[in-house]
Amino acid sequence: MIYHDIVIVGAGLAGMRAAVSTPAHLNVAVLSKVHPVRSHSVAAQGGINAAIGEHDSWEAHAFDTTKGGVFLGDQDAIIAMCREAPDDILALERMGVIFSRDEHGRIAQRPFGGAGFPRTCYAADRTGHAILHAMYEQLLKRAVTVYEEWYVTALIVEDGVCRGVIAWDILHGGLHAIAAKAVILATGGSSRVFLTSTNAVINTGDGMALAYRAGVALKDMEFVQFHPSTLKHTGILITEGARGEGGYLLNTLGERFMKRYAPEQMELATRSTVSLAIAREIAEGRGVDGCVLLDLRHLGRARILERLPQIRQLAIDFAGVDPIESPIPVRPGAHYQMGGVSTNLWTETEIPGLFAAGECACVSIHGANRLGGNSLLETVVFGRRAGQRAAEYAEAVTFRQPSQALLRDEQQRIDQLMKRTYGEHVWKIRDELGAMMNQHLGIFRSRESLQAAQAQLQRLKHRATRLVLQDKGRIFNTNLIQALELEFLLDVAETIIAGALAREESRGAHYREDFPKRDDERWLRHTLAIRTESGPLLRYAPVTITKFPPT
Ligand SMILES: Cc1cc2nc3c(=O)[nH]c(=O)nc-3n(C[C@H](O)[C@H](O)[C@H](O)COP(=O)(O)OP(=O)(O)OC[C@H]3O[C@@H](n4cnc5c(N)ncnc54)[C@H](O)[C@@H]3O)c2cc1C
């Protein structure tokens, strides 16, 4: 059996930041289903928040984050993140991240939605790319073992303690047990549960489902963020930085309609407010072919080329529109999972030895709505915290070899999939699931639509017990990986639907047409979804309120 002191599942920013912050004498490994720099973090465009401006403060950052999340975020976690952010940004800089500069040579910052101050640091509109590549260099320097193109199928939990993972070697084929004293989940988001999404196709919520199956609660899963501006047809992200630089949103009448929804913040209101406004404009017939228009022309060629080169190219390549000359057709699309694996401030889950950080986790920073630029920040602050705490844990406990029982079970699950000669195709169920989630779990939700989603999901789950693979080989069998991902997607979808149906109020990204008001009396609390044979069991937990009373 392979052994490491710490195994990190995921090589995005959270996973690599965790690995880099472990001491060198520990034997640490990172597993990733794709090459590390293909992780979705590479696609982040707009930037990363930290109160490093002379007139800014971590208190102001914490307040904006709490208010933006409609008071559902845990304030102790928010305060820890905002307080530590400036040091983490400087640490990134010292690692070699090439942040854009202002005229004085300091790290430049741009305004982002819901923030009372321009506090988003950036590297043009390729911030994720710049940070992820610098972090990969650090990973190589730290000489961490990397299992590239390995897919984790299950967590080994024995006597209530996490003792490793089971993983499939995608390139060579074959299942392995990897024993460890500590496991960190850093598997990223789940927005591919929707058909149209800004997310990479690999963002299938694996880590959330792995933890859920092992008995850990998933927190606040009903809160899925819809980004206001995704490109017509493809759903490719057009960064909020475009509005941060001064872009306007227009309807078919040529009106800057945000003045009717958020007269003060206009295009830089929180994402849930802007997405809801765009969806209303489209629903009430003031859209342009199912979209609204994002107009950057007044910014001028030079500024667009300097600050927004990537989104200009994306608009040209994928919508045939050059933003220097014409407005870009955009509409809201699934973007970010605010919920995830329930952890405490130090990324510990309820299972000793199991930690989670980054988008797959819910320390509870973002509450009901994440502010742009806070997710990259969460990955570096809590990735670092996960590495530090898992290291302390691994040094304190003695190793116990796990049994081979789970390896045999997982082998059987894969054999069954490989052997079946007649059944349902993976892609078909995945497409139907995505379309169903688009239709019923989008920006507008109601009891009726959520009940329809629940019934449809049961049928899809039933059909997914009879998946058939077209590829029966062992080498690079992506059909097999997609089948395993589909099972995880179905788990994640089920928790989103259950949470959304139960939550009879509107808050942040969760908008119920039948309960359009926020209801603090009944719903200022976290949803916890626990797995049972008959579906998710919902429990509720209080929100930690320390500094900012809900208003
Ligand atoms: C287009 C886009 C733009 C964005 N822009 C911004 C922005 O400007 N600012 C901001 O703050 N946030 C932004 N976000 C959000 C932010 O980028 C993500 O939330 C964050 O990067 C997630 O990082 P992560 O490390 O948690 O996961 P990821 O970077 O998604 O990495 C997940 C890792 O887990 C691995 N993995 C997953 N499942 C398995 C498995 N079963 N076995 C093995 N490995 C597995 C993957 O291979 C990958 O290495 C953006 C998101 C998108 C989609």
The ligand as a MOL file (V3000), in Angstrom:
LIG
                    3D

  0  0  0     0  0            999 V3000
M  V30 BEGIN CTAB
M  V30 COUNTS 53 58 0 0 0
M  V30 BEGIN ATOM
M  V30 1 C -14.2050 31.3740 -14.9690 0
M  V30 2 C -14.0230 31.6510 -13.5060 0
M  V30 3 C -13.4870 32.8610 -13.0800 0
M  V30 4 C -13.3150 33.1260 -11.7240 0
M  V30 5 N -12.7790 34.3310 -11.3500 0
M  V30 6 C -12.5630 34.5650 -10.0280 0
M  V30 7 C -11.9340 35.7700 -9.6120 0
M  V30 8 O -11.5440 36.6160 -10.4070 0
M  V30 9 N -11.7620 35.9680 -8.2760 0
M  V30 10 C -12.1450 35.0540 -7.3430 0
M  V30 11 O -11.9480 35.2800 -6.1580 0
M  V30 12 N -12.7260 33.8920 -7.7270 0
M  V30 13 C -12.9310 33.6230 -9.0450 0
M  V30 14 N -13.5140 32.4420 -9.4150 0
M  V30 15 C -13.7250 31.4010 -8.4060 0
M  V30 16 C -12.3910 30.7500 -8.0450 0
M  V30 17 O -11.5490 30.7430 -9.1710 0
M  V30 18 C -12.5570 29.3080 -7.5650 0
M  V30 19 O -13.5410 29.2320 -6.5790 0
M  V30 20 C -11.2380 28.7810 -6.9840 0
M  V30 21 O -10.1730 28.9970 -7.8800 0
M  V30 22 C -11.3390 27.3130 -6.6350 0
M  V30 23 O -10.0630 26.8520 -6.2590 0
M  V30 24 P -9.8890 25.4160 -5.6100 0
M  V30 25 O -8.4450 25.2530 -5.3320 0
M  V30 26 O -10.8420 25.2560 -4.4930 0
M  V30 27 O -10.3500 24.3950 -6.7570 0
M  V30 28 P -9.8800 24.1930 -8.2800 0
M  V30 29 O -8.9270 25.2040 -8.7480 0
M  V30 30 O -11.1270 23.9840 -9.0560 0
M  V30 31 O -9.0830 22.8150 -8.2160 0
M  V30 32 C -9.7170 21.5890 -7.9400 0
M  V30 33 C -8.6970 20.4840 -8.0100 0
M  V30 34 O -9.2640 19.2800 -7.5460 0
M  V30 35 C -8.9250 18.2030 -8.4180 0
M  V30 36 N -9.9650 17.1770 -8.2780 0
M  V30 37 C -11.3100 17.3440 -8.2360 0
M  V30 38 N -11.9170 16.1560 -8.0440 0
M  V30 39 C -10.9400 15.2230 -7.9660 0
M  V30 40 C -10.9400 13.8070 -7.7790 0
M  V30 41 N -12.0590 13.1000 -7.6250 0
M  V30 42 N -9.7430 13.1750 -7.7490 0
M  V30 43 C -8.5780 13.8640 -7.9170 0
M  V30 44 N -8.5350 15.1990 -8.0930 0
M  V30 45 C -9.7010 15.8600 -8.1150 0
M  V30 46 C -8.8410 18.8640 -9.7750 0
M  V30 47 O -8.0570 18.0910 -10.6540 0
M  V30 48 C -8.1810 20.1900 -9.4220 0
M  V30 49 O -6.7780 20.0340 -9.3510 0
M  V30 50 C -13.6950 32.1620 -10.7700 0
M  V30 51 C -14.2160 30.9540 -11.1870 0
M  V30 52 C -14.4070 30.6980 -12.5310 0
M  V30 53 C -15.0330 29.3960 -12.9310 0
M  V30 END ATOM
M  V30 BEGIN BOND
M  V30 1 1 1 2
M  V30 2 1 2 3
M  V30 3 2 2 52
M  V30 4 2 3 4
M  V30 5 1 4 5
M  V30 6 1 4 50
M  V30 7 2 5 6
M  V30 8 1 6 7
M  V30 9 1 6 13
M  V30 10 2 7 8
M  V30 11 1 7 9
M  V30 12 1 9 10
M  V30 13 2 10 11
M  V30 14 1 10 12
M  V30 15 2 12 13
M  V30 16 1 13 14
M  V30 17 1 14 15
M  V30 18 1 14 50
M  V30 19 1 15 16
M  V30 20 1 16 17
M  V30 21 1 16 18
M  V30 22 1 18 19
M  V30 23 1 18 20
M  V30 24 1 20 21
M  V30 25 1 20 22
M  V30 26 1 22 23
M  V30 27 1 23 24
M  V30 28 2 24 25
M  V30 29 1 24 26
M  V30 30 1 24 27
M  V30 31 1 27 28
M  V30 32 2 28 29
M  V30 33 1 28 30
M  V30 34 1 28 31
M  V30 35 1 31 32
M  V30 36 1 32 33
M  V30 37 1 33 34
M  V30 38 1 33 48
M  V30 39 1 34 35
M  V30 40 1 35 36
M  V30 41 1 35 46
M  V30 42 1 36 37
M  V30 43 1 36 45
M  V30 44 2 37 38
M  V30 45 1 38 39
M  V30 46 1 39 40
M  V30 47 2 39 45
M  V30 48 1 40 41
M  V30 49 2 40 42
M  V30 50 1 42 43
M  V30 51 2 43 44
M  V30 52 1 44 45
M  V30 53 1 46 47
M  V30 54 1 46 48
M  V30 55 1 48 49
M  V30 56 2 50 51
M  V30 57 1 51 52
M  V30 58 1 52 53
M  V30 END BOND
M  V30 END CTAB
M  END
